[in-house]
Amino acid sequence: MRNWVILGLIALITLIFTNPVLAQDADKMVTGFGFFSAIVLAAGLGVGFAALGCGIGMGHVVRGACEGIARNPELAGRIT
């Protein structure tokens, strides 16, 4: 239930802030240096968060493998 509330709040905030952005003139929105720097910043943050998620996922995999080997050392060849 909590996830649905968070998802609803994110959707509401997105809808609230999207309308003023789309109401701007296209000339002012696209021609500025700030627009392109914002795109570069967003792309960099997106790649960074993706790498962070992959690193966390790989850490969980390695932790599980180490715990499995610690519990049953005879299966170390099959786990790694």
Backbone as JSON Lines, residues from 0, in Angstrom:
{"i":0,"aa":"M","n":[0.82,-1.19,0.0],"ca":[0.0,0.0,0.0],"c":[0.87,1.26,0.0]}
{"i":1,"aa":"R","n":[1.97,1.19,0.75],"ca":[2.85,2.35,0.84],"c":[3.47,2.67,-0.52]}
{"i":2,"aa":"N","n":[3.8,1.63,-1.29],"ca":[4.39,1.86,-2.61],"c":[3.42,2.58,-3.53]}
{"i":3,"aa":"W","n":[2.14,2.25,-3.42],"ca":[1.14,2.92,-4.27],"c":[1.0,4.39,-3.89]}
{"i":4,"aa":"V","n":[1.11,4.7,-2.61],"ca":[1.03,6.09,-2.18],"c":[2.23,6.87,-2.72]}
{"i":5,"aa":"I","n":[3.41,6.29,-2.62],"ca":[4.61,6.95,-3.13],"c":[4.52,7.13,-4.64]}
{"i":6,"aa":"L","n":[4.06,6.1,-5.34],"ca":[3.9,6.2,-6.79],"c":[2.89,7.28,-7.16]}
{"i":7,"aa":"G","n":[1.8,7.36,-6.42],"ca":[0.8,8.4,-6.67],"c":[1.35,9.79,-6.44]}
{"i":8,"aa":"L","n":[2.14,9.96,-5.38],"ca":[2.74,11.27,-5.11],"c":[3.73,11.67,-6.2]}
{"i":9,"aa":"I","n":[4.51,10.72,-6.65],"ca":[5.47,11.01,-7.73],"c":[4.73,11.4,-9.0]}
{"i":10,"aa":"A","n":[3.66,10.68,-9.33],"ca":[2.87,11.01,-10.52],"c":[2.24,12.39,-10.38]}
{"i":11,"aa":"L","n":[1.73,12.72,-9.21],"ca":[1.11,14.03,-8.99],"c":[2.13,15.15,-9.12]}
{"i":12,"aa":"I","n":[3.29,14.98,-8.53],"ca":[4.34,16.0,-8.62],"c":[4.79,16.16,-10.07]}
{"i":13,"aa":"T","n":[4.91,15.05,-10.79],"ca":[5.3,15.12,-12.19],"c":[4.27,15.89,-13.0]}
{"i":14,"aa":"L","n":[3.0,15.63,-12.78],"ca":[1.96,16.34,-13.52],"c":[1.92,17.82,-13.17]}
{"i":15,"aa":"I","n":[2.17,18.15,-11.91],"ca":[2.14,19.56,-11.49],"c":[3.28,20.34,-12.13]}
{"i":16,"aa":"F","n":[4.48,19.78,-12.17],"ca":[5.63,20.51,-12.68],"c":[5.79,20.42,-14.18]}
{"i":17,"aa":"T","n":[5.12,19.49,-14.83],"ca":[5.24,19.36,-16.28],"c":[4.46,20.45,-17.0]}
{"i":18,"aa":"N","n":[3.32,20.83,-16.49],"ca":[2.47,21.8,-17.17],"c":[3.16,23.15,-17.38]}
{"i":19,"aa":"P","n":[3.78,23.78,-16.38],"ca":[4.46,25.06,-16.64],"c":[5.63,24.94,-17.61]}
{"i":20,"aa":"V","n":[6.3,23.83,-17.6],"ca":[7.43,23.65,-18.51],"c":[6.94,23.58,-19.95]}
{"i":21,"aa":"L","n":[5.87,22.87,-20.18],"ca":[5.34,22.74,-21.53],"c":[4.67,24.02,-22.0]}
{"i":22,"aa":"A","n":[4.31,24.91,-21.09],"ca":[3.66,26.16,-21.46],"c":[4.66,27.21,-21.95]}
{"i":23,"aa":"Q","n":[5.95,26.99,-21.8],"ca":[6.95,27.94,-22.25],"c":[7.02,27.99,-23.76]}
{"i":24,"aa":"D","n":[7.55,29.1,-24.26],"ca":[7.78,29.2,-25.7],"c":[8.88,28.24,-26.1]}
{"i":25,"aa":"A","n":[8.71,27.64,-27.25],"ca":[9.7,26.66,-27.73],"c":[11.04,27.33,-28.02]}
{"i":26,"aa":"D","n":[11.02,28.57,-28.51],"ca":[12.27,29.26,-28.83],"c":[13.11,29.49,-27.58]}
{"i":27,"aa":"K","n":[12.48,29.91,-26.52],"ca":[13.22,30.18,-25.29],"c":[13.7,28.89,-24.64]}
{"i":28,"aa":"M","n":[12.95,27.83,-24.8],"ca":[13.29,26.59,-24.13],"c":[14.46,25.88,-24.79]}
{"i":29,"aa":"V","n":[14.55,25.92,-26.11],"ca":[15.54,25.12,-26.82],"c":[16.83,25.88,-27.08]}
{"i":30,"aa":"T","n":[16.78,27.18,-27.26],"ca":[17.96,27.91,-27.72],"c":[18.96,28.24,-26.62]}
{"i":31,"aa":"G","n":[18.58,28.15,-25.38],"ca":[19.49,28.54,-24.31],"c":[20.54,27.49,-24.01]}
{"i":32,"aa":"F","n":[21.67,27.96,-23.49],"ca":[22.74,27.05,-23.09],"c":[22.31,26.23,-21.89]}
{"i":33,"aa":"G","n":[21.46,26.79,-21.05],"ca":[21.0,26.1,-19.86],"c":[20.22,24.84,-20.18]}
{"i":34,"aa":"F","n":[19.5,24.85,-21.3],"ca":[18.72,23.68,-21.7],"c":[19.64,22.51,-21.98]}
{"i":35,"aa":"F","n":[20.67,22.74,-22.76],"ca":[21.59,21.66,-23.12],"c":[22.44,21.22,-21.93]}
{"i":36,"aa":"S","n":[22.82,22.15,-21.08],"ca":[23.58,21.76,-19.9],"c":[22.72,20.95,-18.94]}
{"i":37,"aa":"A","n":[21.43,21.25,-18.89],"ca":[20.53,20.44,-18.06],"c":[20.4,19.03,-18.61]}
{"i":38,"aa":"I","n":[20.38,18.9,-19.94],"ca":[20.32,17.57,-20.55],"c":[21.58,16.78,-20.22]}
{"i":39,"aa":"V","n":[22.72,17.42,-20.32],"ca":[23.99,16.75,-20.02],"c":[24.04,16.35,-18.55]}
{"i":40,"aa":"L","n":[23.6,17.23,-17.67],"ca":[23.58,16.93,-16.25],"c":[22.64,15.77,-15.94]}
{"i":41,"aa":"A","n":[21.46,15.78,-16.54],"ca":[20.49,14.7,-16.31],"c":[21.02,13.37,-16.85]}
{"i":42,"aa":"A","n":[21.66,13.4,-18.0],"ca":[22.22,12.17,-18.56],"c":[23.33,11.62,-17.67]}
{"i":43,"aa":"G","n":[24.18,12.5,-17.17],"ca":[25.25,12.07,-16.28],"c":[24.71,11.48,-14.98]}
{"i":44,"aa":"L","n":[23.7,12.14,-14.42],"ca":[23.11,11.6,-13.2],"c":[22.42,10.26,-13.46]}
{"i":45,"aa":"G","n":[21.77,10.14,-14.6],"ca":[21.12,8.88,-14.94],"c":[22.11,7.74,-15.07]}
{"i":46,"aa":"V","n":[23.21,8.0,-15.74],"ca":[24.24,6.96,-15.89],"c":[24.86,6.64,-14.53]}
{"i":47,"aa":"G","n":[25.05,7.66,-13.72],"ca":[25.61,7.42,-12.38],"c":[24.7,6.57,-11.51]}
{"i":48,"aa":"F","n":[23.41,6.87,-11.52],"ca":[22.46,6.08,-10.74],"c":[22.35,4.66,-11.27]}
{"i":49,"aa":"A","n":[22.44,4.5,-12.59],"ca":[22.4,3.15,-13.17],"c":[23.63,2.35,-12.74]}
{"i":50,"aa":"A","n":[24.79,2.99,-12.75],"ca":[26.01,2.3,-12.3],"c":[25.93,1.97,-10.82]}
{"i":51,"aa":"L","n":[25.35,2.87,-10.04],"ca":[25.19,2.61,-8.61],"c":[24.29,1.4,-8.38]}
{"i":52,"aa":"G","n":[23.19,1.33,-9.12],"ca":[22.29,0.18,-8.98],"c":[22.95,-1.12,-9.39]}
{"i":53,"aa":"C","n":[23.72,-1.08,-10.47],"ca":[24.43,-2.29,-10.91],"c":[25.46,-2.72,-9.87]}
{"i":54,"aa":"G","n":[26.16,-1.77,-9.31],"ca":[27.15,-2.1,-8.29],"c":[26.51,-2.71,-7.05]}
{"i":55,"aa":"I","n":[25.38,-2.17,-6.64],"ca":[24.68,-2.74,-5.49],"c":[24.21,-4.15,-5.8]}
{"i":56,"aa":"G","n":[23.68,-4.35,-7.0],"ca":[23.22,-5.69,-7.39],"c":[24.35,-6.7,-7.43]}
{"i":57,"aa":"M","n":[25.49,-6.3,-7.99],"ca":[26.63,-7.22,-8.03],"c":[27.16,-7.51,-6.63]}
{"i":58,"aa":"G","n":[27.1,-6.53,-5.75],"ca":[27.51,-6.75,-4.37],"c":[26.64,-7.78,-3.67]}
{"i":59,"aa":"H","n":[25.33,-7.72,-3.94],"ca":[24.42,-8.72,-3.36],"c":[24.72,-10.12,-3.9]}
{"i":60,"aa":"V","n":[25.05,-10.2,-5.18],"ca":[25.37,-11.51,-5.77],"c":[26.63,-12.08,-5.13]}
{"i":61,"aa":"V","n":[27.66,-11.27,-5.0],"ca":[28.91,-11.74,-4.41],"c":[28.71,-12.11,-2.95]}
{"i":62,"aa":"R","n":[27.92,-11.31,-2.24],"ca":[27.64,-11.63,-0.84],"c":[26.93,-12.98,-0.71]}
{"i":63,"aa":"G","n":[25.96,-13.22,-1.59],"ca":[25.26,-14.5,-1.56],"c":[26.18,-15.66,-1.88]}
{"i":64,"aa":"A","n":[27.08,-15.46,-2.84],"ca":[28.03,-16.52,-3.17],"c":[28.97,-16.8,-2.01]}
{"i":65,"aa":"C","n":[29.45,-15.76,-1.36],"ca":[30.35,-15.95,-0.21],"c":[29.63,-16.64,0.95]}
{"i":66,"aa":"E","n":[28.37,-16.26,1.18],"ca":[27.62,-16.92,2.25],"c":[27.37,-18.39,1.92]}
{"i":67,"aa":"G","n":[27.11,-18.68,0.65],"ca":[26.9,-20.06,0.24],"c":[28.15,-20.9,0.41]}
{"i":68,"aa":"I","n":[29.29,-20.33,0.05],"ca":[30.56,-21.05,0.21],"c":[30.88,-21.23,1.7]}
{"i":69,"aa":"A","n":[30.56,-20.22,2.52],"ca":[30.83,-20.33,3.95],"c":[29.98,-21.42,4.6]}
{"i":70,"aa":"R","n":[28.75,-21.57,4.13],"ca":[27.87,-22.6,4.69],"c":[28.24,-24.0,4.23]}
{"i":71,"aa":"N","n":[28.65,-24.11,2.97],"ca":[28.95,-25.42,2.41],"c":[30.19,-25.31,1.53]}
{"i":72,"aa":"P","n":[31.39,-25.41,2.09],"ca":[32.62,-25.22,1.32],"c":[32.83,-26.25,0.21]}
{"i":73,"aa":"E","n":[32.17,-27.39,0.3],"ca":[32.35,-28.43,-0.71],"c":[31.77,-28.03,-2.07]}
{"i":74,"aa":"L","n":[30.83,-27.11,-2.07],"ca":[30.19,-26.68,-3.32],"c":[30.83,-25.42,-3.91]}
{"i":75,"aa":"A","n":[32.01,-25.07,-3.47],"ca":[32.65,-23.84,-3.93],"c":[32.88,-23.85,-5.43]}
{"i":76,"aa":"G","n":[33.18,-24.99,-6.01],"ca":[33.41,-25.08,-7.45],"c":[32.15,-24.81,-8.25]}
{"i":77,"aa":"R","n":[31.01,-25.18,-7.73],"ca":[29.74,-24.97,-8.44],"c":[29.21,-23.55,-8.29]}
{"i":78,"aa":"I","n":[29.52,-22.92,-7.18],"ca":[28.98,-21.58,-6.91],"c":[29.74,-20.52,-7.68]}
{"i":79,"aa":"T","n":[31.07,-20.61,-7.73],"ca":[31.85,-19.56,-8.38],"c":[32.03,-19.78,-9.82]}
